[in-house]
Amino acid sequence: MNAPEPRRVLVGAREIERTIARLAQQIVEPEESQSGIVLLGVRRGGEALATRIAAEIARAAGRAPALGFLNINLYRDDRIVHELPESQIPVDIEGRVVIVVDDVLYTGRTIRSALDAVTDLGRPAAIRLCVLVDRGLRELPIQPDYVGRIIASARTERVEVRLAAEPSADDEVAVADAA
């Protein structure tokens, strides 16, 4: 009997590129009538994804959305503190559509923290959520508006996303044993 693979690549670089193009199109279509969207990548995981979605929107729609990054450390409830750069918010979010971007949606706790951070910045017209991977197993009632891939996983596994700020042959999504 074969032992299970310790790490499985589920999505490669070419498929990630297609997924990012699809996410960008999905974001632009319903928001075209808005006064502008603001993409806010959650620091670390969502930074590269937000950067790439913004570039794809600029390429496809001819105009770049405002792009910023959120440091949510102060809002976390799990006491995990990472050394991260401060938030970078390029515009006033008041009355604008804010798209929170992260690489993996799991329990929902990171996004809850991001929502708290965004509402401390002002009152946007709407807040949407875009993730590259939704792995399920939510602990909070948070659902993404834009999803690249849904990947069934167990709590004993971790989803690893390798994503550069620009397309790279090394980009991938893999699942590995958490142990």
Secondary structure, DSSP 8 states (H G I E B T S, - for coil): -----SEEEEE-HHHHHHHHHHHHHHHHHHHTTSS-EEEEEETTHHHHHHHHHHHHHHHHHSS--EEEEE--GGG-SS---------B--S--TTSEEEEEEEEESSSHHHHHHHHHHHHH---SEEEEEEEEE----SSS---SEEEEE----TTEEEEEE--SS--TT-EEEEEE--
